[in-house]
Each structure stands twice: as structure tokens, then as C-alpha cells.
């Protein structure tokens, strides 16, 4: 396993330095070429056809194509009106694809500028926010995407002007590629394409399908389905990394070398090097390394500003009083709201992935942060029952029901049509709306609590208990069960796994996946160590990795040889980023469920299985899976 403290990578000037991974070569099959294009560079690696992932003959009749999340329709892709499974309309899906297309060009210019020694802070910040806006359940507002697309065009023009003013000649090359037909991201101008300096939303919506994922999929054809899927593995992983980097930036943590990695990665997807599947996999692994550094950056932002999490009780039942509910992921937004509501008589509750806020000293010091309301992010019918105002801070929003649409507010990159958006972090309108609403008028006589706050500092502080329990035979196995949650019935598997674990085991959990079992009383080991340790949000996979690495050091082994099983649930692109980090670090034997990503063909999945022994979780047989994990059946490198 690679060292977890690898140094930050410096800036690089080219995008063609990625080496191929070890993949058996098969005879190359040419991709469809753009009109009038020269033959592509030699392609030493090519995947064979994957018919079950190929575009169908009737696909031209579809309105969109999106398969970036686990809930995608029929496990293959959301394709038509009125909306995708997440609620994203066809127009929003295509606008997100247009923005992604533009970002490949903008990032090509930013990376080129970095290679010439020029700083691009405005573009760097925008790129993170804009990429984040395309992540699942972040933004459903087409007007906001009009703003993103026009801003991307302005920044691209500005970078070209900046280079000219610095006396820099030339720029990144717009070399012909099979998946770019009439337009190429590097030399694309939105204003030129639409013939106006003030593009309307209607004009953008009419143009966007020309550069959509659906169009690109058709251009590449069935023979390149695996290559397309690997491109999307990189693009979706980058969406997750950008989300974490954006959160870190809101906490004052920025690493320019990471910004360049993000831009270099997008530039790669617009370069001839991305015709080589081995090179694409190499970029994916490097993105995993960048995500580890990004999660460390976010951890530093949280702990520097709010202190290290400490085990803390979290009330799950309401208290009497007017109320505001905060969902999403952004701790800084929560802090700002707590400051602005102090002394107003309003109580503040967390929801979903905000539950770990109660472990941070700098947040739990606010007495009016009274508890957590509801369950995982997708249970937003609970918003209709919440008798106060609601703030959505980052992703995990769903198109709101009429019952609460006028009292749910968004901020940051989040957006939905018909609900107020707070641009300036002045939460006055939200606070006033909460005062108008009834709040809770009853509280149960016997409150319920759970515990959170087992970050890496707290857990490593108990390392001696863990080691003593292992040596005494009181701890036989450690399970990491967590990640994303979603409404599929098959996810009950995770509940049954945790309920069925032997009493000489402990469970580390993080993300919304915890809601499948977070209120279970698993008790303690004989030495008093709790058997269920909530490490925090999905980005706190960083803490889990730090703990696992330190434990392996103490036992004189590596992570893969530990009595440790990773049973990970995924849903959206942050989970993809975390998975790439685990793979970059050489972690093997990961169980992934409840379904494998639709964007990876069986051929691509087989490569990851061969290299990392990724296993699909057997969601129909949780008891059998527990037995297999305890025994290490099917795993490689496990020491017993």
C-alpha cells in the first residue's frame, strides 16, 4: 500500500504524461471520425465491444442520457422526459452537459496558463464550483446553469486575453477527436456558436443537445462503450473531488497544486491522450491521489476552524420552540447560521450528513443547536412535517413538494426553481420565515440520543483499547460499513449486516449510510470501547484511512492484511472519488453495492476486479456475507 502522506504534486506543463496501466491489448477498432478529420494517433490499447452498454437503434429519439448515479433508470441510464430519476429535467441535464463541455475548454486554457507561470485564481475557484454544480442532487435550476455557462465563456475569453497581455503566443491544441464533431471544447466560444453576446436560456437549451453526453455517446459508438465509461469514471470522480475542494475553499483552505490537477484532468479529456484506455485509468488513479489530498485539506479546514470532533451525544427528538433545519454538507454555512440566530429564540436542527456537526467543539458550543431531525438525505417528505424553515447548504436536495417549497432556502451551488436562494450568506429572510412558522409545540418526555464525533483524533486516542482488545482476543474483526444511502429496498442489506455481526467486532461508519443502523445499540467490547463508531461525513473517509493506516503500523502489517472488511454503499459522485482514493492507495477486497456503476461496462469492471478484487455486495444474503467477510473468503492478502 502506498504511503498516505505522499507529497503534493507540483504544477506540470503538459497533459500527455500519463502512463498506461497493465491491460491486455486487443486489436484496435477505429472510432468514428469527425468530418474531415485526420486519422487519430495510434491507439495501443482498445477494449472490445460491450453490447449491453451500446447505444440502441432508437436512441436518437431519446431526449437525454445520464448514468452518473446509482439510481439511474433500470440500472442503465435516464433517457427521456419528463425527468431523470433524481428529478433532473431534460433541459437541466443537457445544460449540465454543455457546462461540462465548456469546462473542458476552460480548463485546457487554465492548465496551459499554469504551464506558462500565470496564476488563474478566478478560473480556479469557478471551476470547482461549476463542476460541483453538476453533481447529482445539487442544482435543478436552469437559470443558474445559464449563468454558469455564460460565466465559463467569459472566463475563457479572459484567460486568452491574459495570455496575450503576458506576451504568450499560441495555446492548447484543439486536435480532432472522435467524440467532438462540429465543436471542440478548446476553441469553442458560446457567443460565437449562438451568434450573440447575450445568450438566452432558450438559445442555450436549444444548443446544448449538440454537445451532450447523448451526442458524444452516439459519436463514439458501441465499440467504444468501455472507453466512454472510463471517461465518465474520471469526470464523475472529478465531480466528487471538486465538491470536497469547494467545501474546503469555503473554510479558507485552497491548494493551487490541486486546482491544477483538476484543470489538467478536464484538459486531458479534451486531448488525444484520452483515446488510450490505459492512460484514462492512469488519470483516474491520479485523481484518487488528489482526492486524498483534498479530503485532508477539508479535514484541516474543519478541525482548524471548529476543533477536532469528540464523541458527543446527539438528540434525535425535538424540543419545544421555533425551528430551522439545516441539511447538506457545509459546516461553515451551519456556523454562520448559528451565529446569526444566537439569542433569537430559534432552535437549529441538523439533517442528513450534517449530523456530525454535533461532534465539533466550535459548533456544539451553540446551545441552540439542539439536535438532529429526520433520517438520510433522501427522506425529504420529512421536510413537509418539519414545522419550521429549512436551509439546504450543498448537494442532496430534491425538487421540493408544494407543502414546503416556500420555506426551503438554498445557498451556495444548490438551486431549485421556485424556492428562494440566499446569495450573500445573510440568512435574514430564512430567519424571518422561521419566526412566522409554528415550530415544535411538543417534545417527548424521554428523548432519544445517538453518538457521533469519532474522528481520527478521537479514535486514535482509543487505539490502545483497540490493540489491547485484539491481543486479548476480545476483538476479532473491524468493519467499515458506510457511504451513501438511497431509498432502494436492497439497502436494508446494510442494516442486516450490522445487526448480524458477532459481538467481538466493531463497526466504523460514515456518510449517510449510517442511517441504516445508527440508532442500533451495539453495546461495547469488554474493555468499554463502543462497538459503533460514527466517524462523520462521507469526506471523513480520510479519518478512516488514517486510523486504518496507523493500526496497520502498530500491528506491523499493511491495511490489506488487517482483519478489516470494507462494505461500502455508493450513490453519487463523491463516493466515486472516495473509491478512486481507496484504489490509488492500493486498498483491495472492497465490497461495493447495492449495484455496480452503470457507466462501467462489464469489461471495465472486470479490469478493476482483477487489479483490486472489488466485489459486488451480495445484498440478498447479508448473513452469508458476514460469514464470508469474517473468514476472508474471496479476499486477497488478508492475514488471519
N, C-alpha and C positions, 0 to 999 in steps of 0.2 A: 504494500500500500504506500502511496506517495505521501511525503511529508505534508502535514496540514498547514504549515507556516511557510509555504513557498513564497518567495519574494514577489512583489508587484512587478508586473512586466512593464518595460518601458515602451515608449512610442516606437512604432515601426512605420516605414515609409511605403511598403508595398503590401498587396493583398494576395500574393501568389506563393507564400512561403509555407503553406500547409502541406505536410507530407501525407501520403496515403496510409491508411491502416491496412492491416493484413486481411485482404479479401481475395478469395479465389477469382481470378479473371475468367470471363467468358467472352466469346466472340462479340465484338461491339456491334450494336444495331443502331444505325443512324437515326437521329431525331429529325422530325420535320424542320426544315429550314425556313427562316423568314424570306419573304420575296426578295430576290436579287442578292441574297447574302452569299458570301463565300463559304466554302466548306469549313466546318469547325476544326479547331485544333485536335490532334489525336487524342482519343479517349481510351486510356489503357485499361479502365475498369468499366464494366457495364453490367447492370442487373438484367436478368431475364424477365419476361413478361409476367405480370400478376393479373390474370383476367378478372378476378373478383374485385379488384380495385380500379378497373379500367372505366373510362367514361362510356356510358351507354349510348346506343344509337339515337335515343330520344333526348339526350342531354341538352341538345340545342334548344329544346323547349323549356328548359328549366330557367328560373329567374336568378338563382344564386347557387353557390356551393360553399358550404362551410363545414369543416370537420375538426375544428380545433379543440373541442372539449369532449369529455367522456360521455355526455348525454346526447351526442349528435344522433339524429334520427336514424332508427333501425341499425345503429352501430356503423353506418357508412357515411352519412352526410346529410345536412339540411339543404334542401334544394329548391323550395318554391314558396309561393305566397300561402298564407298571409305573413308568416314569420317563421324563424327558426325555433327550435325547442326552447331556447333561452328567452324568446320574446323579441329577438332582434329582427327588424323588418328587412325586406329585400333591399330597400334603398340604403339603410344603415349598413348592411353587410357589404354592399358594393362600395359605399363611401369609405368604409374601413379599408377595403382592398385598394382603392385609389390612394388613400393616405399612405398605406404600406408601400405601394409602388413609388410614390413621391419620395418617401423616406430613404429608399434605396439610392435614389439620385442625390438627395441632400447629404446623406452620409458618405457617399463617394467623394463629394466635393470637400466635406469637412475633413475626412481622412487624408485626402490629398493636401489640404492646407496644413494639417498637422505635420505631414512629412516635409513641408517647406518651412517649418518652425513657427507657424502662425497659430495663435490661440483663437478658438471659436466658442466662447462661453455661452453666447445666446443660443447658438445652434445646439450645443451640447445639452443644455437644460431642456430645450424644446424637444429634442429627440427622445429623451427619457419619458417626458410627459406624453408625447404623441404616441409612442409605441405602447405605453401603458394604457392609453385610452382605447386601444383595440383589443385588450384582454377581455375575456368573457365576463359579462355582467358588470361592466364598468360604465359604459355610456350608450344610451339608446337615442340620443337627441341628434337628429340630422343637422340642425342649425349649428351645433357645436362642431360637427365634422366639417361643415363648410368653413368655419373659422380655422380649424386645424389645417385644412388643405390650402387655403389662401395664405396662411402664415408660412407653411412649408415652402410655397413658391416664392414668397418674399425673402425668406432666409437663403434660399438657393441663389437667388439673384444677388443678394447682399454678399455672399461668400465669393462669388465670381468678381464682384466689384472690389472686394477686399484684396483678392489676389492680384488683380490688375494694378491697384494702387501700390502694392508692395513690389511691383515690377516682376511678378511671376508670370511666365509665359505658359500656355498650354493648360492642361487639366487632365482629369481622369478620362480614359478612353471609353467611348460608347461602342464596344465591339459587338458585332451581331451575335445574338443568341437565339436558340430555337423557341424560347418561350416569350420573347419580345417580338412582336410583329410590326405594327405601324409605329409604335412608340418605344423608346428606350429610356429608362429612368435617368441616366446620366445627362442626356441632352434634352430632357423633357422640360417644357415650360407650360404651365397650366394656362397662363394668359394667352400664349400663342395657340395652344390647342383649341381653346374656346373662342379665340378671336375677340377678347375683351379684357380690360383692366379691372373689371368689377364682376367676376363670375357670380351668377345667381345660383341658388340652391338647385333650382330646376335644371339649369345647364349642367351642373356637376352630376346630378343624378342621372341625366341622360348620357353623359360621357363615361361615367365610372365603369359600366359593364365592359368597356373595351379593354380595360387593364385589370379585370377582376381575376380572382382565383379560378373561377369557372372558365374564363377565356384562356388563362395560362394552362389549365389542365387540358383543354381541347387542343392547344397548340403543341403540347408535349406528346400527347397521345398515349395509348395504352402501354407501349413498350417502355416508356419512361415513368411509369406509375411509382416505382420504388424510388427513383431519383427525386421525383416531386415530393414524395413523402419525407425524404430526408431533408430536402429544402425546408419543408414546413416544420420538421423537428427543430431545426435551427431557428426558424422565425418564431415559433411558439415558445421555445426555450428563452429566446431573447425578450419576448414579451414579459415573461416571468421575472427575468433578471432586471429589466427596466423598471418594473413595478417596485422591486425592493430598492433599487438605486434612487427612484423618485422619492420613496419614503425617507431614505437616508438624507437626501438633499433637503427635505423639509425640516430635518433635525440639524441642519448645518454641516452635514458630512458629504463632501464631494471629493472624488479621486479622479483627476484628469486622465490618468492612465486607463482607468476603467471606461471612461467616456470614449476614449479612442478605440477600445476593444469593441464596444457596442457599434460604433460607426464603421469600424473595419469589417465587422461581421455582416452588417447590412450591405456594405460595398461589395463584399465577397459574393453575395447572392446576385449581384448585377455584373459579375465578371466571368470570363471564360473558365476560370479555375473551378467554378461551381458545376461544371459538366462532369467532373470526376467524383463519383460517389465516395471514394476513399478520402478525398480532400474534404468533402462535406462532413463526413464523420469526424475528421480531424478538427474541423471548426467547432462541431458540437461538443467535443471533449474540452476544447479550449474554453468554450462558453461555460462549461461546468466549473472550470477553474475560476473564471471570472465571477461566477455566481457565488462561489465560496467566499471570495474576497468581498463581494457585495454584501452578503449576509453578515460577514464580520464587521463591515462598515456600518450596517444598520444596527447591529448589536452594540457597537461603540456609541452610536448616536443615542440609542435608548438608555444605555447604562450611564453614559456621561451626563445626560440631562435629567434622568429620573432615578438613578441609582440602580444597583443590581437587584433583580427580583428576589424576594424572600418568601418562604412558604406563608400563605395568608388565607384565612377563611373568606369565602365569597357567599354572601347571602343570595338565595335563589327566590325568595318570597318577597313581595312588595311591602313597602311601608306607606302609611297614610301621608298624602301630600301631592302637590302638583309635580309633574314629572317630565323629563326629557330622556329619550332613549338614543344611544349612540351605537351605530353599527359600522361595519367596515373593518379597517386595519390601522388607521392613523392615530398613534398615541399623541402626537403634537396637537392635532385637532381637538382631541379629548381634553388635553391640558388647557388649551386656550378657552374652551367652553367652560371648564371648571372654574377658571379664574373669573370669567365674565358672569357666572351665575352665583358666585360666592356671596352669601348674605341676602340673596333674593327670595329664599324660602323654597326654591325649586330643588327637587331631588334628581340626581342623574343616575341612570342605569346603563350598563353595557349590554351588548347583544353580540352573539356570534363570536368572531375572532377577537373582539375587544375584551373578552372575559379576563385574559391575562393581565390587563391593566391593574387589577386589584393587587398584584404582587409587587408593583413598583413603588418604592417609598415616596417618590416625588408625586405620585398620583393618588395613592391611598391615603395620603395625609389630608386630603379634602374630605371633610366629614359628610358632605352631601353627595359623595359618590357612594351610594347606599347598597348597590348590589347588581346582579345580572338578571336580566329578564329574557325569558324565552330560550329557544334552542339554537340549532345550527342556522347558518346564514339563509338557507332557502325557506325556512319556516316563517315566511313573511305574512301569512294570514294572521299571525300573532300581532302584527302591526295594527290590524284593524281592531284588536281587543285592547291595545295599549291606550290608556286614557290621557295621553299627552302628545307632545311634539316629538318628531324623530329626525335625527341627523345621520345622513349617510356619508361617510368620510372617504371611502375609496371604493374598491370593487365590491361585489356581492349584492348589488341592487337588482331588483326585478321590476318590470313595469308595474307601477302601483295600482291597486284597486281603487275605485272611486271612493270607497269608505275612508281612505286615509290619504288620498293624493294631495289634498290641500294642506296637510300637516306634516308631510315628509319633505325635508330640505336636503339639498345636495351641496357638496363643496368639492374643491379640487377638480380632478379629472372626471368625476362622476356626473352623469346627467341623464335625465328622463324628461320627455315632453310633458308639459302641464304642471310641473312641480317647481317651486321656487329654488333658484340656485344662488348660493352665497359666494360671491367672488372675492371678498376682501378679508375674510375671517372675522368680520364683525357680525356676531351672532345675535344682534339685537332683534331682528324680525323673528327668528326662531324662539327666542326667549319670550317675546311678547305673545306669540302664538301659544306657547306652553301655559302662560298665565291665563289665557282665555279658556283653556280646556279643564275638565273637572279633576283630573288626577285620580289617584287611588283614594278611595274612601273607606277601605277596609284592609286590615292586614291579619294574616293567620296568627293565632296565639302561639303556635310552635313553628318558628322559622326553620327553613332547611338551608344547609350550607354545603359547599364543596371547597376543596383546597386547590390553590394554584401557586405559582411562584417558584417552581423547582428549575430555575435556570442553571447554567453551568457552574456558577459560583456556589450556589446553594447545594447542588448535587455533588460537586467535587468536595464540598465541605463535609459531606457524609460518606466520602469514598472509603474511609477506614471501616465504616459499618458494612459497606458492600463487600470489601475484601475479606473482612473477618467472617461474614456470613458464608462466602464462597468456601473459605478454608475450613469452616466448621461444618460444611455440608448442609447448611440451612438455606442456601440459595443455589439452585441448580441451573437456572436459566433466566435470561433477561429478554424481554420482548419490547420492541418498538412498534407500537400499533397506533397509527395516526395518519394525518394528512388532510385530505379534503372530505367533505360529506356531501351527499346529494340524496334525492328522495327515492331512488330505486329500492325496492324491497330486498334485493340481493345484498344490500349493505348491512342488513341485520347480521350478516356473517360476522362482522367485526364485534358486535355485541356478544354473540355466542362464543367467539374465540376467547375473549377476555373472561367471560363468566366461566368458561371451562378450563381455565389454566390451573395447574396444580398450585397448592398453597406455598410451595417453596420456590416460587417465581415472582418477579416484579415486572411491572409494565411502565415503560416510558411512553408518554403520549404528547401530541402537539397538534396544532391546527384544529379545524372544525371536526375532524374525525373523532375527537374526544367525546363529542356529544352522544355518540353511540353507547357510551358506558361511563361517562364522567361522574355520574351520581351513584355508581355502584360502590358499596362498602366492601373493599377487598381486604380490609384489615392491615396487619403489619407482619413483618417477619418476627421471629422470636426476639431479636435484638431491638425491636421497636421501629425499624425502618418501614415507612409506608410502602405498601405494595403497588400503589398507583401514584405516579409522579407526573404531574402536568407541567411540561417544560415551556409551554407558551403558545405562540402563534406559529404558523407554518414556517416562517423565516427562522424560527428558533430551532430548526433542524441543525443550524450552526452549533447550538448548545449541545444537542445530542451527539454530533460528531466530535466535539471537543471532549465530552465525557467518555465516549467510546474509545477515543484515542488514548486518553490518559489512563483509562482502565487497562487497555491492552499493554501499555508501557509498564504499568505496575505488575502485571502478570507475566511480563517477558514474552509477549507474543504480538500478533497484529490483530486488527479488527475482524478479519475473516475467520480467524481461529478462535474467537471468543464464543462462549455459549450464549450467542446473541442471534435473535431472529428478527428480521425487518419485514413486517406485514403492512404494506403501505397502500392507502387508498388515494386515488387521484381523481381530479375533476377538471381543473383548468391549467393554465399555462405556468403558474408559479410552481405547481407540482412537477411539471416537465423540467423546469430549471433545477429544482432540487434533485430530481432523478439524474440529470446530467452531472450534477456535482458529485453524487454518490458514485457514478460510473467513472468520472475523472479520477476520483480518489482510489479507484480500484476495489470498491466495495462490491461483493458478489452475493449471490443467493437471495436477492430481493424478491419478495412476493408482491405482485402488483395487481390491484383489482379496483373495482369488480370486473372491469373489462379492459382489454389492452387498447391502446390508441388506434383509432380508425385511420389516422393518416400514415401509419406504418403498415406496409404490405407484409404478408407472411414472410417474404424473403428478407426484408429488413429486420423484422422481429427475430427471425432465425439467427441473423448475424449477432444481435445483441444477446440472445440466449447463449450462443456459442462462446462469446467473449466474456460474458458477465454472469451467466447462469441465472438470468432473470426468469422468474416463474409466474405464471398466472395463478392468482389465488383460487383455490377450489372452494368457491363460495357456497356450493351445495353441500359440502361436507366439512363444517368447521371443526368438529371433534376429531376427524381424521387428520385435518391439517395441523391441529395442535400436537397430535402424536408424531406426525412427520417432523415438525419443527423441533420438538423436544429431542428426537432421535437423530436429527440431522440428515434424514433420508432425502436424497436428491440434491444435497448440498455438496459443494466442493470446498476443500481447505479447512473444514471445521475440525478443531481439536476436541476430542472427547476425553 
